[in-house]
Amino acid sequence: MSAWVLFGERGLHDTTSMLSAIAHLRGALTEQQLVDYLIINCGCAAIQHRQQVLYVRFRPALIGSAALGELVYHINEQPWRQVAGALFIDERWQDVILPSDRREAVNRVVETVKEAEQRRHSAVFRRARALDSIQPGSVLQAMLEGWRQRPQLSRPYVPLDGLVDQVCRRYVWVDARARSSELVLTMVGSGFPEPVRGTLVLGLGYRLEEQADLAYGQYCLEAYGQVAQSGVPLLEDVDAMIAPPNGQKMRRRYSRLILPFRLPSGNTRLLGISLEDLSIDLRRAG
Protein backbone atom coordinates (compact mmCIF):
# COMPACT_ATOMS: atom_id res chain seq x y z
CA MET A 1 0.00 0.00 0.00
CA SER A 2 1.37 3.43 -0.91
CA ALA A 3 1.82 6.07 1.77
CA TRP A 4 -0.43 9.07 2.17
CA VAL A 5 0.80 12.19 0.38
CA LEU A 6 0.02 15.35 2.33
CA PHE A 7 -0.60 18.87 1.04
CA GLY A 8 -0.27 21.77 3.46
CA GLU A 9 -0.81 25.49 3.48
CA ARG A 10 2.07 26.07 1.06
CA GLY A 11 1.14 23.16 -1.15
CA LEU A 12 4.02 21.07 0.18
CA HIS A 13 3.74 17.38 -0.41
CA ASP A 14 6.51 15.96 1.73
CA THR A 15 5.14 14.33 4.86
CA THR A 16 8.42 14.67 6.78
CA SER A 17 8.38 18.47 7.12
CA MET A 18 4.76 18.62 8.24
CA LEU A 19 4.90 15.68 10.61
CA SER A 20 8.02 17.08 12.24
CA ALA A 21 5.92 20.02 13.46
CA ILE A 22 4.01 17.64 15.73
CA ALA A 23 6.86 15.25 16.49
CA HIS A 24 5.90 15.25 20.17
CA LEU A 25 2.79 13.28 19.21
CA ARG A 26 4.60 10.53 17.33
CA GLY A 27 4.83 8.25 20.31
CA ALA A 28 1.13 8.57 21.08
CA LEU A 29 -0.42 8.35 17.61
CA THR A 30 -0.19 6.00 14.64
CA GLU A 31 0.83 7.36 11.24
CA GLN A 32 -2.82 7.38 10.16
CA GLN A 33 -3.80 9.32 13.27
CA LEU A 34 -1.02 11.83 12.62
CA VAL A 35 -2.28 12.34 9.06
CA ASP A 36 -5.83 12.82 10.33
CA TYR A 37 -4.60 15.27 12.96
CA LEU A 38 -3.05 17.46 10.25
CA ILE A 39 -6.21 17.27 8.15
CA ILE A 40 -8.63 18.06 10.99
CA ASN A 41 -6.58 20.74 12.74
CA CYS A 42 -4.23 22.24 10.16
CA GLY A 43 -6.25 22.35 6.93
CA CYS A 44 -4.17 19.76 5.09
CA ALA A 45 -5.41 17.33 2.45
CA ALA A 46 -4.11 13.85 1.68
CA ILE A 47 -4.19 11.44 -1.28
CA GLN A 48 -3.26 7.81 -1.68
CA HIS A 49 -3.19 5.42 -4.68
CA ARG A 50 -4.41 1.88 -4.20
CA GLN A 51 -5.04 -0.45 -7.15
CA GLN A 52 -6.13 2.28 -9.60
CA VAL A 53 -8.30 3.95 -6.96
CA LEU A 54 -7.39 7.48 -5.86
CA TYR A 55 -8.29 8.04 -2.22
CA VAL A 56 -8.68 11.62 -1.04
CA ARG A 57 -9.02 12.78 2.55
CA PHE A 58 -9.79 16.33 3.71
CA ARG A 59 -11.93 18.56 5.92
CA PRO A 60 -14.10 20.83 3.70
CA ALA A 61 -14.61 23.49 6.38
CA LEU A 62 -10.88 23.96 7.03
CA ILE A 63 -8.92 22.94 3.93
CA GLY A 64 -6.47 25.64 2.84
CA SER A 65 -6.49 27.11 -0.65
CA ALA A 66 -3.07 25.65 -1.53
CA ALA A 67 -4.07 22.19 -0.32
CA LEU A 68 -7.34 22.43 -2.27
CA GLY A 69 -5.43 23.46 -5.39
CA GLU A 70 -3.10 20.46 -5.11
CA LEU A 71 -6.06 18.14 -4.53
CA VAL A 72 -7.84 19.42 -7.63
CA TYR A 73 -4.65 19.15 -9.69
CA HIS A 74 -4.09 15.50 -8.75
CA ILE A 75 -7.70 14.56 -9.45
CA ASN A 76 -7.31 16.16 -12.87
CA GLU A 77 -3.89 14.80 -13.75
CA GLN A 78 -3.31 11.48 -11.96
CA PRO A 79 -4.40 8.17 -13.54
CA TRP A 80 -7.35 6.54 -11.75
CA ARG A 81 -10.48 4.56 -12.42
CA GLN A 82 -12.32 5.73 -9.33
CA VAL A 83 -11.98 8.43 -6.68
CA ALA A 84 -13.05 7.55 -3.14
CA GLY A 85 -13.17 10.26 -0.53
CA ALA A 86 -13.26 10.51 3.25
CA LEU A 87 -14.51 13.93 4.35
CA PHE A 88 -14.46 15.19 7.93
CA ILE A 89 -17.87 16.86 8.35
CA ASP A 90 -19.88 17.50 11.54
CA GLU A 91 -17.09 16.05 13.70
CA ARG A 92 -16.98 12.66 11.95
CA TRP A 93 -15.55 11.04 8.83
CA GLN A 94 -18.00 10.47 5.97
CA ASP A 95 -17.19 8.22 3.02
CA VAL A 96 -18.12 9.34 -0.50
CA ILE A 97 -17.57 8.12 -4.07
CA LEU A 98 -16.84 10.93 -6.51
CA PRO A 99 -18.11 10.97 -10.12
CA SER A 100 -16.05 9.02 -12.63
CA ASP A 101 -15.79 12.05 -14.90
CA ARG A 102 -12.74 14.14 -13.94
CA ARG A 103 -14.45 17.50 -14.36
CA GLU A 104 -17.47 16.38 -12.36
CA ALA A 105 -15.23 14.96 -9.64
CA VAL A 106 -13.38 18.28 -9.33
CA ASN A 107 -16.67 20.21 -9.28
CA ARG A 108 -17.99 17.99 -6.51
CA VAL A 109 -14.92 18.68 -4.37
CA VAL A 110 -15.05 22.44 -4.97
CA GLU A 111 -18.80 22.65 -4.31
CA THR A 112 -18.43 20.69 -1.09
CA VAL A 113 -15.82 23.17 0.13
CA LYS A 114 -18.00 26.14 -0.89
CA GLU A 115 -21.01 24.72 0.94
CA ALA A 116 -18.94 24.27 4.09
CA GLU A 117 -17.75 27.88 3.83
CA GLN A 118 -21.33 29.15 3.43
CA ARG A 119 -22.46 27.20 6.51
CA ARG A 120 -19.58 28.70 8.44
CA HIS A 121 -20.55 32.27 7.50
CA SER A 122 -24.23 31.75 8.37
CA ALA A 123 -23.43 30.39 11.84
CA VAL A 124 -22.63 33.78 13.37
CA PHE A 125 -24.25 37.15 12.67
CA ARG A 126 -22.73 40.26 14.21
CA ARG A 127 -23.60 43.96 14.40
CA ALA A 128 -21.11 46.57 15.57
CA ARG A 129 -22.31 49.25 17.97
CA ALA A 130 -20.83 52.59 18.95
CA LEU A 131 -19.27 52.62 22.40
CA ASP A 132 -21.42 55.61 23.37
CA SER A 133 -24.50 53.41 22.88
CA ILE A 134 -23.68 51.61 26.13
CA GLN A 135 -26.30 52.41 28.73
CA PRO A 136 -24.98 54.84 31.37
CA GLY A 137 -24.60 53.20 34.76
CA SER A 138 -24.50 49.68 33.28
CA VAL A 139 -21.82 47.12 34.09
CA LEU A 140 -20.44 47.40 30.54
CA GLN A 141 -20.05 51.15 31.03
CA ALA A 142 -18.22 50.50 34.31
CA MET A 143 -15.93 47.98 32.56
CA LEU A 144 -15.17 50.44 29.78
CA GLU A 145 -14.38 53.25 32.24
CA GLY A 146 -12.19 50.88 34.27
CA TRP A 147 -10.20 50.07 31.12
CA ARG A 148 -9.84 53.75 30.24
CA GLN A 149 -8.38 54.47 33.67
CA ARG A 150 -6.12 51.38 33.75
CA PRO A 151 -5.37 50.03 30.26
CA GLN A 152 -2.25 48.26 31.56
CA LEU A 153 -2.18 45.01 33.54
CA SER A 154 0.31 44.91 36.39
CA ARG A 155 -0.68 41.30 37.14
CA PRO A 156 -1.54 38.47 34.72
CA TYR A 157 -5.34 38.69 35.15
CA VAL A 158 -7.05 41.64 36.83
CA PRO A 159 -10.86 41.33 37.11
CA LEU A 160 -11.41 45.11 37.31
CA ASP A 161 -12.32 45.17 41.00
CA GLY A 162 -14.74 42.30 40.75
CA LEU A 163 -16.86 43.81 37.97
CA VAL A 164 -16.76 40.54 36.05
CA ASP A 165 -18.89 39.07 38.82
CA GLN A 166 -21.65 41.47 37.78
CA VAL A 167 -21.73 39.91 34.32
CA CYS A 168 -22.15 36.48 35.94
CA ARG A 169 -18.51 35.65 35.18
CA ARG A 170 -19.22 35.34 31.48
CA TYR A 171 -15.86 36.46 30.18
CA VAL A 172 -12.79 35.14 28.38
CA TRP A 173 -9.16 36.22 28.22
CA VAL A 174 -7.32 35.97 24.92
CA ASP A 175 -3.57 36.51 24.53
CA ALA A 176 -2.36 38.39 21.46
CA ARG A 177 1.20 37.20 20.87
CA ALA A 178 3.07 39.86 18.96
CA ARG A 179 5.89 37.72 17.56
CA SER A 180 3.66 35.05 16.06
CA SER A 181 0.53 37.18 15.52
CA GLU A 182 -1.43 34.39 17.22
CA LEU A 183 -4.57 34.84 19.31
CA VAL A 184 -4.75 32.17 22.02
CA LEU A 185 -7.63 31.48 24.41
CA THR A 186 -6.16 31.46 27.94
CA MET A 187 -9.06 31.71 30.41
CA VAL A 188 -12.82 31.06 30.43
CA GLY A 189 -15.16 32.40 33.11
CA SER A 190 -17.32 29.96 35.04
CA GLY A 191 -20.66 31.64 34.31
CA PHE A 192 -21.35 30.54 30.73
CA PRO A 193 -24.20 28.06 30.14
CA GLU A 194 -22.62 24.62 30.39
CA PRO A 195 -22.94 23.62 26.71
CA VAL A 196 -21.19 26.88 25.78
CA ARG A 197 -18.55 26.67 28.51
CA GLY A 198 -17.80 23.05 27.64
CA THR A 199 -17.07 24.08 24.05
CA LEU A 200 -14.89 27.03 25.11
CA VAL A 201 -12.89 25.08 27.69
CA LEU A 202 -11.87 22.56 25.03
CA GLY A 203 -10.06 25.41 23.28
CA LEU A 204 -7.98 26.61 26.23
CA GLY A 205 -4.38 26.99 25.13
CA TYR A 206 -5.31 26.83 21.44
CA ARG A 207 -5.47 29.53 18.79
CA LEU A 208 -8.93 30.94 18.10
CA GLU A 209 -9.03 29.36 14.64
CA GLU A 210 -8.42 25.96 16.28
CA GLN A 211 -11.49 26.06 18.53
CA ALA A 212 -13.81 23.06 18.80
CA ASP A 213 -16.58 25.00 17.05
CA LEU A 214 -14.79 26.03 13.88
CA ALA A 215 -17.32 28.64 12.68
CA TYR A 216 -17.55 30.33 16.07
CA GLY A 217 -13.77 30.29 16.41
CA GLN A 218 -13.45 32.04 13.04
CA TYR A 219 -15.81 34.79 14.18
CA CYS A 220 -13.82 35.21 17.41
CA LEU A 221 -10.60 35.41 15.39
CA GLU A 222 -12.04 38.28 13.34
CA ALA A 223 -13.48 40.17 16.32
CA TYR A 224 -10.54 39.79 18.71
CA GLY A 225 -8.08 40.24 15.86
CA GLN A 226 -9.64 43.61 15.03
CA VAL A 227 -9.16 44.79 18.62
CA ALA A 228 -5.62 43.40 18.85
CA GLN A 229 -4.59 45.29 15.72
CA SER A 230 -6.40 48.56 16.43
CA GLY A 231 -6.03 48.78 20.21
CA VAL A 232 -9.60 50.13 20.30
CA PRO A 233 -12.41 48.43 22.27
CA LEU A 234 -15.15 46.76 20.25
CA LEU A 235 -18.83 46.47 21.14
CA GLU A 236 -21.01 44.08 19.14
CA ASP A 237 -24.38 42.38 19.21
CA VAL A 238 -24.00 38.70 18.33
CA ASP A 239 -26.54 36.11 17.18
CA ALA A 240 -24.69 32.78 17.03
CA MET A 241 -25.53 29.14 16.45
CA ILE A 242 -22.99 27.30 18.60
CA ALA A 243 -22.15 23.62 18.19
CA PRO A 244 -21.19 22.12 21.59
CA PRO A 245 -19.24 18.85 21.79
CA ASN A 246 -22.49 16.84 21.94
CA GLY A 247 -23.31 18.07 18.44
CA GLN A 248 -26.65 19.66 19.39
CA LYS A 249 -26.55 23.25 18.23
CA MET A 250 -27.84 26.03 20.43
CA ARG A 251 -28.63 29.65 19.70
CA ARG A 252 -26.94 32.31 21.79
CA ARG A 253 -27.75 36.03 21.60
CA TYR A 254 -25.66 38.53 23.50
CA SER A 255 -23.76 41.81 23.51
CA ARG A 256 -20.00 41.54 23.76
CA LEU A 257 -17.41 44.14 24.76
CA ILE A 258 -13.75 43.40 23.99
CA LEU A 259 -11.11 45.43 25.84
CA PRO A 260 -7.37 45.43 24.98
CA PHE A 261 -4.99 45.52 27.97
CA ARG A 262 -1.25 46.07 27.66
CA LEU A 263 1.13 43.75 29.51
CA PRO A 264 4.57 44.76 30.88
CA SER A 265 6.07 42.52 28.19
CA GLY A 266 4.54 44.71 25.49
CA ASN A 267 2.04 42.06 24.42
CA THR A 268 -1.71 42.55 24.55
CA ARG A 269 -4.26 40.60 26.59
CA LEU A 270 -7.86 40.89 25.45
CA LEU A 271 -10.83 40.67 27.80
CA GLY A 272 -14.17 39.71 26.26
CA ILE A 273 -17.30 40.31 28.39
CA SER A 274 -20.70 38.94 27.40
CA LEU A 275 -24.21 40.01 28.40
CA GLU A 276 -27.06 37.74 27.31
CA ASP A 277 -29.84 39.61 25.46
CA LEU A 278 -32.72 37.62 23.95
CA SER A 279 -34.05 40.76 22.23
CA ILE A 280 -31.15 40.55 19.75
CA ASP A 281 -32.39 38.91 16.53
CA LEU A 282 -30.00 39.31 13.62
CA ARG A 283 -31.50 36.38 11.65
CA ARG A 284 -34.81 38.07 11.07
CA ALA A 285 -35.50 38.58 7.35
CA GLY A 286 -35.12 42.18 6.27
C-alpha positions in Angstrom: 0.0 0.0 0.0 1.4 3.4 -0.9 1.8 6.1 1.8 -0.4 9.1 2.2 0.8 12.2 0.4 0.0 15.3 2.3 -0.6 18.9 1.0 -0.3 21.8 3.5 -0.8 25.5 3.5 2.1 26.1 1.1 1.1 23.2 -1.2 4.0 21.1 0.2 3.7 17.4 -0.4 6.5 16.0 1.7 5.1 14.3 4.9 8.4 14.7 6.8 8.4 18.5 7.1 4.8 18.6 8.2 4.9 15.7 10.6 8.0 17.1 12.2 5.9 20.0 13.5 4.0 17.6 15.7 6.9 15.3 16.5 5.9 15.3 20.2 2.8 13.3 19.2 4.6 10.5 17.3 4.8 8.2 20.3 1.1 8.6 21.1 -0.4 8.3 17.6 -0.2 6.0 14.6 0.8 7.4 11.2 -2.8 7.4 10.2 -3.8 9.3 13.3 -1.0 11.8 12.6 -2.3 12.3 9.1 -5.8 12.8 10.3 -4.6 15.3 13.0 -3.1 17.5 10.3 -6.2 17.3 8.1 -8.6 18.1 11.0 -6.6 20.7 12.7 -4.2 22.2 10.2 -6.3 22.4 6.9 -4.2 19.8 5.1 -5.4 17.3 2.5 -4.1 13.8 1.7 -4.2 11.4 -1.3 -3.3 7.8 -1.7 -3.2 5.4 -4.7 -4.4 1.9 -4.2 -5.0 -0.4 -7.2 -6.1 2.3 -9.6 -8.3 3.9 -7.0 -7.4 7.5 -5.9 -8.3 8.0 -2.2 -8.7 11.6 -1.0 -9.0 12.8 2.5 -9.8 16.3 3.7 -11.9 18.6 5.9 -14.1 20.8 3.7 -14.6 23.5 6.4 -10.9 24.0 7.0 -8.9 22.9 3.9 -6.5 25.6 2.8 -6.5 27.1 -0.7 -3.1 25.6 -1.5 -4.1 22.2 -0.3 -7.3 22.4 -2.3 -5.4 23.5 -5.4 -3.1 20.5 -5.1 -6.1 18.1 -4.5 -7.8 19.4 -7.6 -4.6 19.1 -9.7 -4.1 15.5 -8.7 -7.7 14.6 -9.5 -7.3 16.2 -12.9 -3.9 14.8 -13.7 -3.3 11.5 -12.0 -4.4 8.2 -13.5 -7.3 6.5 -11.8 -10.5 4.6 -12.4 -12.3 5.7 -9.3 -12.0 8.4 -6.7 -13.1 7.5 -3.1 -13.2 10.3 -0.5 -13.3 10.5 3.3 -14.5 13.9 4.4 -14.5 15.2 7.9 -17.9 16.9 8.3 -19.9 17.5 11.5 -17.1 16.1 13.7 -17.0 12.7 11.9 -15.6 11.0 8.8 -18.0 10.5 6.0 -17.2 8.2 3.0 -18.1 9.3 -0.5 -17.6 8.1 -4.1 -16.8 10.9 -6.5 -18.1 11.0 -10.1 -16.0 9.0 -12.6 -15.8 12.1 -14.9 -12.7 14.1 -13.9 -14.5 17.5 -14.4 -17.5 16.4 -12.4 -15.2 15.0 -9.6 -13.4 18.3 -9.3 -16.7 20.2 -9.3 -18.0 18.0 -6.5 -14.9 18.7 -4.4 -15.1 22.4 -5.0 -18.8 22.7 -4.3 -18.4 20.7 -1.1 -15.8 23.2 0.1 -18.0 26.1 -0.9 -21.0 24.7 0.9 -18.9 24.3 4.1 -17.8 27.9 3.8 -21.3 29.2 3.4 -22.5 27.2 6.5 -19.6 28.7 8.4 -20.6 32.3 7.5 -24.2 31.8 8.4 -23.4 30.4 11.8 -22.6 33.8 13.4 -24.2 37.1 12.7 -22.7 40.3 14.2 -23.6 44.0 14.4 -21.1 46.6 15.6 -22.3 49.2 18.0 -20.8 52.6 18.9 -19.3 52.6 22.4 -21.4 55.6 23.4 -24.5 53.4 22.9 -23.7 51.6 26.1 -26.3 52.4 28.7 -25.0 54.8 31.4 -24.6 53.2 34.8 -24.5 49.7 33.3 -21.8 47.1 34.1 -20.4 47.4 30.5 -20.0 51.2 31.0 -18.2 50.5 34.3 -15.9 48.0 32.6 -15.2 50.4 29.8 -14.4 53.2 32.2 -12.2 50.9 34.3 -10.2 50.1 31.1 -9.8 53.8 30.2 -8.4 54.5 33.7 -6.1 51.4 33.7 -5.4 50.0 30.3 -2.3 48.3 31.6 -2.2 45.0 33.5 0.3 44.9 36.4 -0.7 41.3 37.1 -1.5 38.5 34.7 -5.3 38.7 35.2 -7.1 41.6 36.8 -10.9 41.3 37.1 -11.4 45.1 37.3 -12.3 45.2 41.0 -14.7 42.3 40.8 -16.9 43.8 38.0 -16.8 40.5 36.1 -18.9 39.1 38.8 -21.6 41.5 37.8 -21.7 39.9 34.3 -22.1 36.5 35.9 -18.5 35.6 35.2 -19.2 35.3 31.5 -15.9 36.5 30.2 -12.8 35.1 28.4 -9.2 36.2 28.2 -7.3 36.0 24.9 -3.6 36.5 24.5 -2.4 38.4 21.5 1.2 37.2 20.9 3.1 39.9 19.0 5.9 37.7 17.6 3.7 35.0 16.1 0.5 37.2 15.5 -1.4 34.4 17.2 -4.6 34.8 19.3 -4.7 32.2 22.0 -7.6 31.5 24.4 -6.2 31.5 27.9 -9.1 31.7 30.4 -12.8 31.1 30.4 -15.2 32.4 33.1 -17.3 30.0 35.0 -20.7 31.6 34.3 -21.4 30.5 30.7 -24.2 28.1 30.1 -22.6 24.6 30.4 -22.9 23.6 26.7 -21.2 26.9 25.8 -18.6 26.7 28.5 -17.8 23.0 27.6 -17.1 24.1 24.0 -14.9 27.0 25.1 -12.9 25.1 27.7 -11.9 22.6 25.0 -10.1 25.4 23.3 -8.0 26.6 26.2 -4.4 27.0 25.1 -5.3 26.8 21.4 -5.5 29.5 18.8 -8.9 30.9 18.1 -9.0 29.4 14.6 -8.4 26.0 16.3 -11.5 26.1 18.5 -13.8 23.1 18.8 -16.6 25.0 17.1 -14.8 26.0 13.9 -17.3 28.6 12.7 -17.5 30.3 16.1 -13.8 30.3 16.4 -13.4 32.0 13.0 -15.8 34.8 14.2 -13.8 35.2 17.4 -10.6 35.4 15.4 -12.0 38.3 13.3 -13.5 40.2 16.3 -10.5 39.8 18.7 -8.1 40.2 15.9 -9.6 43.6 15.0 -9.2 44.8 18.6 -5.6 43.4 18.8 -4.6 45.3 15.7 -6.4 48.6 16.4 -6.0 48.8 20.2 -9.6 50.1 20.3 -12.4 48.4 22.3 -15.1 46.8 20.2 -18.8 46.5 21.1 -21.0 44.1 19.1 -24.4 42.4 19.2 -24.0 38.7 18.3 -26.5 36.1 17.2 -24.7 32.8 17.0 -25.5 29.1 16.5 -23.0 27.3 18.6 -22.2 23.6 18.2 -21.2 22.1 21.6 -19.2 18.8 21.8 -22.5 16.8 21.9 -23.3 18.1 18.4 -26.7 19.7 19.4 -26.6 23.3 18.2 -27.8 26.0 20.4 -28.6 29.7 19.7 -26.9 32.3 21.8 -27.8 36.0 21.6 -25.7 38.5 23.5 -23.8 41.8 23.5 -20.0 41.5 23.8 -17.4 44.1 24.8 -13.7 43.4 24.0 -11.1 45.4 25.8 -7.4 45.4 25.0 -5.0 45.5 28.0 -1.3 46.1 27.7 1.1 43.8 29.5 4.6 44.8 30.9 6.1 42.5 28.2 4.5 44.7 25.5 2.0 42.1 24.4 -1.7 42.6 24.5 -4.3 40.6 26.6 -7.9 40.9 25.4 -10.8 40.7 27.8 -14.2 39.7 26.3 -17.3 40.3 28.4 -20.7 38.9 27.4 -24.2 40.0 28.4 -27.1 37.7 27.3 -29.8 39.6 25.5 -32.7 37.6 23.9 -34.0 40.8 22.2 -31.2 40.5 19.7 -32.4 38.9 16.5 -30.0 39.3 13.6 -31.5 36.4 11.7 -34.8 38.1 11.1 -35.5 38.6 7.4 -35.1 42.2 6.3 
